């Protein structure tokens, strides 16, 4: 299980969109093949870090999804937590 980071560390982490943009830039730089070995390895490691971060953010968002199950007599939505176990093996 992933460790929770202190609030100050989380504030410094990129948002999902920023992580994906950085990852795309890293992939482009690596595909161009103009980096030296040390720099390419550094970028690769940074890319892996961005990928893990983005994946963790997606998992967190998925767990927050709720299913709308109906509406009560007062017109308020009735929800239940999304059961992600059905998609784990997919």
C-alpha positions in Angstrom: 0.0 0.0 0.0 1.3 3.5 -0.8 2.4 5.6 2.0 0.5 8.9 2.7 2.7 11.9 2.1 2.7 14.9 4.4 0.5 17.7 3.2 3.5 19.9 2.3 4.8 17.1 0.0 1.4 16.7 -1.6 1.2 20.4 -2.3 4.5 20.2 -4.2 3.4 17.2 -6.3 2.2 18.0 -9.8 -1.5 17.8 -10.6 -2.5 14.9 -13.0 -2.5 17.1 -16.1 0.9 18.5 -15.2 2.4 15.0 -14.6 1.0 13.8 -18.0 2.4 16.8 -19.8 5.8 16.3 -18.2 5.7 12.6 -19.1 4.9 13.4 -22.7 7.8 15.9 -22.8 10.2 13.2 -21.4 9.0 10.6 -24.0 9.6 13.1 -26.8 13.1 13.9 -25.6 13.9 10.2 -25.3 12.5 9.4 -28.7 14.6 12.1 -30.4 17.7 10.3 -29.3 19.8 13.4 -28.8 20.4 13.0 -25.1 23.5 11.6 -23.6 23.3 8.3 -21.6 23.3 9.9 -18.2 20.7 12.5 -19.1 18.5 9.9 -20.8 18.7 7.7 -17.7 17.8 10.7 -15.5 14.8 11.5 -17.7 13.7 7.9 -17.8 13.8 7.8 -14.0 11.8 11.0 -13.8 9.3 9.6 -16.3 8.8 6.5 -14.2 8.2 8.8 -11.2 5.6 10.9 -13.1 3.9 7.7 -14.4 3.6 6.3 -10.9 2.3 9.6 -9.6 -0.3 10.0 -12.3 -1.4 6.4 -11.8 -1.8 7.0 -8.0 -3.9 10.1 -8.7 -6.1 8.1 -11.1 -6.6 5.3 -8.5 -7.5 7.9 -5.9 -10.1 9.5 -8.2 -11.5 6.1 -9.1 -12.2 5.4 -5.4 -14.1 8.6 -5.0 -16.6 7.7 -7.8 -20.1 7.0 -6.6 -22.9 5.4 -8.5 -26.2 7.1 -8.7 -28.7 4.5 -7.5 -31.9 6.6 -7.5 -33.6 9.7 -6.1 -35.4 9.8 -2.8 -38.9 11.3 -2.4 -37.5 14.7 -1.7 -35.5 14.7 -5.0 -32.1 14.2 -3.4 -29.7 11.8 -5.3 -29.1 8.4 -3.6 -25.6 7.1 -4.2 -23.4 4.2 -3.2 -19.6 3.8 -3.4 -18.3 2.4 -6.7 -17.2 -1.2 -6.4 -13.9 -1.3 -8.2 -13.3 -4.9 -7.5 -15.2 -5.8 -10.7 -12.6 -3.9 -12.8 -9.4 -5.1 -11.0 -9.0 -8.2 -13.0 -9.9 -6.6 -16.3 
